[in-house]
Amino acid sequence: MQTIDIGIAGCGISGLAAALLLHRQGHSVTLYERFAAPQPLGSGLMIQPTGMAVLDALGLAEEVARRGAPVDGLLGLNTEGEPVLEAAYADLGVPGMVGLGIHRASLFGVLYEAVLASGITVQTGCEVTGLQLRGVQSRLTFAQGEPSPPHDLLVDSLGVRSTLVPPLKAELPFGALWASVDWPEDAGFNQRLLEQRYERANRMVGLLPLGEGKAAFFWSLRGDEYAAWQARGMAAFRAEVLALWPQLAPVTAQLTDPEQLTFARYAHRTTKRATAPGIVHIGDSWHAASPQLGQGANMALLDAVGLARAVERSDTLEAAQQAYLALRKTHVMLYQWLTWGFTPPFQSASVWPAIFRDHFMAPASRIAPGPRLKAYLVAGLAGAGLASLGVKVPEFSRIIGPTSPEGSTRGDGVTGLSASSTSSRASAVLQS
Ligand SMILES: Cc1cc2nc3c(=O)[nH]c(=O)nc-3n(C[C@H](O)[C@H](O)[C@H](O)COP(=O)(O)OP(=O)(O)OC[C@H]3O[C@@H](n4cnc5c(N)ncnc54)[C@H](O)[C@@H]3O)c2cc1C
């Protein structure tokens, strides 16, 4: 396609990645963000191999890996100490394959620095309220001031509460309190596992390594219980956490002020039309979900590359919109459906989803090909179509470092997870 003028609403993960990719194709790109200085909200997230494939295509994978922590797998135990959530990337059979725990600010920082370095225009203090379609061009309207100049294409990357799609009908009953804490050295945690503890499905606590000496702590909480949580006070909260996972004492000791914890309310929504005349929706504005499968940021990155490829390969904007949908729809629909199905066994006030999880889902998932399938789903690879997006999962030995025979990719003595065709090793590592 000839060069076009693109306005991108939202300086989040999808918006920044799309801006970089489209700018590199020679298009004129302007980013609009509500904050005076673009900034991420929240604590940590997991970058999956799919997300790393996009970051590698951007030439940013090494820098992101340097700021994050390689994670070999996920392990969640119930109150009986039985593994009810386990997945090991090693079960994919690809040497050195890992996920990456990272602070949201670190991922944002790498993308934002690249945007500034490439000279892309970033308009801050612009609260987007809607759009005006005039002929073949569109403008964004803002809470204050004049609309934007006309753009050939608008990209909505405003996230889950985008003002350019129909509003959320309802949030999910549960969300979670998140805090960034110092990594608890000498407390016996495995630095390469995302670990969680469950009491049925109504209580859950987790610890995700983030690198740079940090971890993300999270505690599942119903939205309608947030006020009561605030009223109970921090001492009661610390006691509640330790009753579920006593090993977290060095972490809870750091949590003294409710202001340290951010309550993120989760939502599930798939916008019916990901494209409309003059606009495409990418990231959470198209598909928001609870972070149970850890895919949102990765899907946002895949949308960005899908849009860039579609524009690159098409002669008209209409054809590019069709191509974007063709590249991304299957993956988006599959993971929206999976996340919808997997959320109740891990976050629900009812006892039945946890009974199903403990007595059927978890045992069945340990039987071949369960471990491999789980690793494939968690890695985000099912239906991702990376080849058609023109990206591939990078060699992790190049991105992170050489793989030791035990599976650790850093050679720093921390043992990772090794592959098994019949059972995930997440639990084996913890229990050894
Ligand atoms: C607690 C939590 C944990 C998560 N964990 C994971 C995980 O482990 N792995 C994973 O892959 N994903 C995870 N996610 C999901 C992931 O964070 C999102 O899917 C991802 O950030 C979506 O990117 P985005 O670019 O669509 O939106 P965002 O990153 O939300 O960016 C939206 C941008 O638009 C701006 N904006 C919003 N409204 C306006 C407006 N009206 N005008 C102007 N600017 C505006 C915002 O300020 C922001 O900069 C998690 C989410 C939460 C809440």
The ligand as an ORCA input file, in Angstrom:
! r2SCAN-3c Opt
* xyz 0 1
  C      -3.967     -7.277     36.739
  C      -3.713     -7.693     35.335
  C      -2.778     -8.699     35.064
  C      -2.501     -9.069     33.753
  N      -1.585    -10.052     33.487
  C      -1.304    -10.374     32.204
  C      -0.315    -11.370     31.886
  O       0.284    -12.013     32.760
  N      -0.017    -11.587     30.566
  C      -0.664    -10.905     29.588
  O      -0.352    -11.140     28.412
  N      -1.596     -9.990     29.854
  C      -1.936     -9.708     31.125
  N      -2.884     -8.769     31.387
  C      -3.602     -8.145     30.270
  C      -2.783     -7.046     29.615
  O      -2.307     -6.124     30.557
  C      -3.655     -6.344     28.592
  O      -4.263     -7.312     27.769
  C      -2.822     -5.401     27.726
  O      -2.261     -4.365     28.513
  C      -3.701     -4.793     26.639
  O      -2.962     -3.854     25.905
  P      -3.711     -2.667     25.167
  O      -2.665     -1.965     24.405
  O      -4.900     -3.182     24.468
  O      -4.292     -1.751     26.335
  P      -3.534     -1.002     27.491
  O      -2.198     -1.589     27.710
  O      -4.510     -0.967     28.619
  O      -3.328      0.478     26.923
  C      -4.385      1.388     26.736
  C      -3.792      2.800     26.633
  O      -4.820      3.687     26.244
  C      -4.840      4.795     27.124
  N      -6.224      5.267     27.185
  C      -7.287      4.619     27.691
  N      -8.402      5.334     27.513
  C      -8.044      6.484     26.894
  C      -8.760      7.604     26.415
  N     -10.088      7.728     26.542
  N      -8.074      8.580     25.771
  C      -6.727      8.489     25.589
  N      -6.003      7.454     26.042
  C      -6.645      6.450     26.681
  C      -4.336      4.262     28.441
  O      -3.843      5.297     29.283
  C      -3.251      3.317     27.960
  O      -2.034      3.977     27.763
  C      -3.191     -8.417     32.691
  C      -4.129     -7.424     32.965
  C      -4.396     -7.068     34.275
  C      -5.426     -5.990     34.566
*
